[in-house]
Amino acid sequence: MTDFALETIFKRDTAVVAAALLALTLLAWLALLAGAGTGMDPFAMSAWLLPSGGPAAQSWTWTPFYWLIAFLMWAIMMVAMMLPSASPTVLLYARAVRFAERKGQIANASTCIAAFAAGYLTLWSLFSVFAVAARWALERSGAMNGMMALREPVIAGGLLIAVGVYQLTPLKENCLTHCRSPAAFLAAHWRPGAIGAWRMGLVHGAFCVGCCAALMLLLFVGGVMNLVWIAGLSLLVLAEKFLPRGERLGLALGVLLMIAGTGLIFQP
């Protein structure tokens, strides 16, 4: 087969995987715009300003079904917000396994690609479980208002400061470095087969959670269903991972978060 024919096939296969990732992301965003099954209007819960104060959220009875809805809401948000930033790694992995399949080194590249993506999303699903438990605890303590945001400026400011400090830590820097270097990650963590692909996805998801989970907790400050904050945090994640000096942006963001948190705590 000629080099031109191989390149044509690679472009076609890459386009198919890219289209699948785009479709999944768009479906997640459409679900968010529709309320993600919660029955809430996300447009009515969206604002540019920091929400503060207000009456405590109504104490819902957390039935198993309500836990499931809350989990699905967070899981859908994580797909919408995080899958775009993982796409370069997934696409590069897809090219690698397609090439290996054509050389007869693996049997089914499509299964490996799906397993890699599933491993990545598994980690964010586990984070969603943690986020739901945190929301439950905050709601039961009366710390959240009806906009699903922290009521007390002192607590919200403390969270902003904590996330800002984390932005400056070596752990954040190390995880961001792995997320910004798809080729280096695949070379260092390559494992054959579908099980190996799933484990690679888990590792990549772990680095991504280490890089971005603290930022996701800021949704408790702006409002869990606040579309402005969801979109803003999504853009921040993309900028950190893709811009030429994205790591410096992360450091600057950390300082800004600490300043904002201090201002929120000591506001008149």
N, C-alpha and C positions, 0 to 999 in steps of 0.2 A: 504494500500500500504506500502511495506517495506521501511525502511530507505535507503537501497541500491538502490531500484527502484527510489525513489525520487531524490537521488543524481545523478543517471544516467540521469534522465530527465532534472535536472537543468544544468548539464554539456552540454547536447545537446542544450538546449535553449540558454545558454550563448554562445556556439559556433556559433549558427545561428546569434545572434545579433552582435557578434564580427566580423563575416564574412561580415555582411552588412556594418558595420562601416569601415572595411578595404577596401571593394569594393568602397565605396563612396570616401574615401580618395585617393585611387589609381586613380580613375577616375578624381578627381580634379587635381592631379599631372600630369596626362597625358594631361589634357586640358592645364595646364600651359606650359608644354613642347612644346605643339603645338601652343603656342601664345595666348591662351585664347580668340580666336576670334578677336584679334586686328590686325592680319596680320603681326605682328612684330616677329622677330627672337630672342627669349629670350637668346639663346646661344651667339649671337653676342653682347648682352647687358649685359653680365655677366663678372665680373672681381673681383679679390680679393681686389684691391686697392680702396681707396676712390676717386670717380670721382670728379673732380672740374673744373671749368671754362668751356670753350667751348661755341659755339654760342647758342643763345636762341633757344628753341624748336620752330619748325614751328607752326605758329598760325593756328590751325585747326578751321574749322567752327563746333562749338559744336551743331550739330543737335540733335533732340530727339533720333535718332538711335545711334549716337555716345555716348551720355550720357548713353544709355542702355548698349552698349558694354563696356564702361569704368566701369560701375557698375558691370557687370557680371565678368569682369576681377578681380576686387577687391573681389567680393563675392567668386569666385572660389579660390582665394589665401587664403582667410580666412578659407574656408573649409579644404584646403590642410594643412594649418599651425596649425589650432586650434582644429580640430576634434580629432586628436590623443590624445591630452592632456585632452580632455573631456571624452574619452572612459571609463576610470575606473568608473566615476560617472554614465555614461549611463548603463554600464554593471551591476553595483551594483543595480541600480534602476530596471533594467530588472529582476534580480533575485527576488527582493522584490515583484514586481507586479505579476510575474509568480506564486510565492508562494501564494499570496493573491487570484489569480484567481482559483487556485486548491482548496482553502478553501471556494470558493464561495463568497468571499468578493467583487470582482469586476467582470465585465462581459467580458471585452476584454482587455487583457494585451498588445497585439500587438499594439492596438490603443493608449494606454497610453505611450508605449515606443516611438512610432513615434511622439506623441505630445510633449513628453519631449525633444527629439532631435530637433524638429522643433522650440520649444520655445528658446532653446539655440542658434540655428542658426539665429533666428530672430534678436537677439541683434547684432550679427556680421554682419548681413545684414544692419542694421541701421548704424553701424560703417562704412560699405562700402559706404553708401550714403555720410557720412561726408567726407570720404577720397577722393571720386570723386570730391566733391565740393572744397576741399582743393587743389587738383591737378588743377582743372579749374582755381582757383584764382591765383595759383602760375604760371601757364602757361601764363595766360593773363598778368601778371605783368612782364614777361620775366625772372622770377627767376629760371626756369627749363631749362636744356639743352636737346638735342635730345635723351639722354639716360634716360630721365625721372628722373633726379636727380637734386638736388639743384646746381646751378652754382657757387654761391658765397661761398667761404670757411667760411666767417664770419657768414653767415646765417646757413650753415650746422653745423658749430661748436657750434653755439648757440642752435640749436636743440639737438645736442648731450649732451650738458650741461644740458638743461632742462629735458631731459629724465633721465639723470643720477641723478639729484636732486629728481625727482619723485620716482626713485627706493628706495630712503632713507626715504620716507614719511610714516606716519602711515596708510594712505589710501592704499598704495601699500601693506604694511605688512598685513593689515586686509583682503584684497581681496585674497592675496596669501594663507593665512591661510585657508580660505574657500575652495580654489581650491585644496589644498593639503590634505583635510580631507573629502573625499566623504561620508563616513558613518555619520560623524557629521553633514554635510550639509543636508543629507536626513532626519535625525532625527529631525533637527531643523525646516525644511521647508516643511515637508510632507503635501501633499494635495491629497484628493481622486479624482478619476475619470479622464477622459481625459482632461477636462478643468483645473483641478488642476495640472495635469502633465505638461501641457503647461505653466502654471504660474510658476511651479517649474523650468522648463527649462529656462524661462525668468530670474528668480532670479539667477540661476547658471550662465547664460550668462552675467548678469550684473556684477557679481563678477569677471568673467573671463575677461570681457572688462576692468574693473577697474584694473585688474592685468597686462594685456598684451597690451592694446591699445597703450600705449606710446611707447612700443617696436616696434609695427607695424609701427609707424610713422617714424622709422629709415629707412624704405624703401625709403623715400624721400631723404635720404642722400646717400644710396648705389645705388639707382636706383629701380624704382617700379617693373620692370620686370627682375631684376638682380637675377638669380637663385642661385648664391652663397650666397647673402644676405638672400634670402627667406629660403634656407636650413639652413643657420647659425642661423637665428632668430628662426626657428622652433625647432632646437636642444636646443637653450637657454631656450625656453619656457618649453620644456619637462624636461630639467635639473632642472629648478627652481621648478617645480611641483612634480617631482618624486624622485630626489636624496635625500638621508637622510639629508643632510645639504643644501638643495636647497635654503632656505631663505638666508643663508649666501652667497651663490653664487650671489643672487640678489643684495645684498649689495655691494659685491666686484665689480660686473658689473657696479653698479651706480658710484662708484669711478673711475673706468677705463673710463667710458663714459665721465665723467667730465674732466679727464686728457686729453683724446683724443680730446674733443671739444676745450679745451684751446689751445692745440698744433695746432689744425687746424686754429684757429683764429689768432694765433701769428706766424704762419709759415713764413719763410723768403720769 
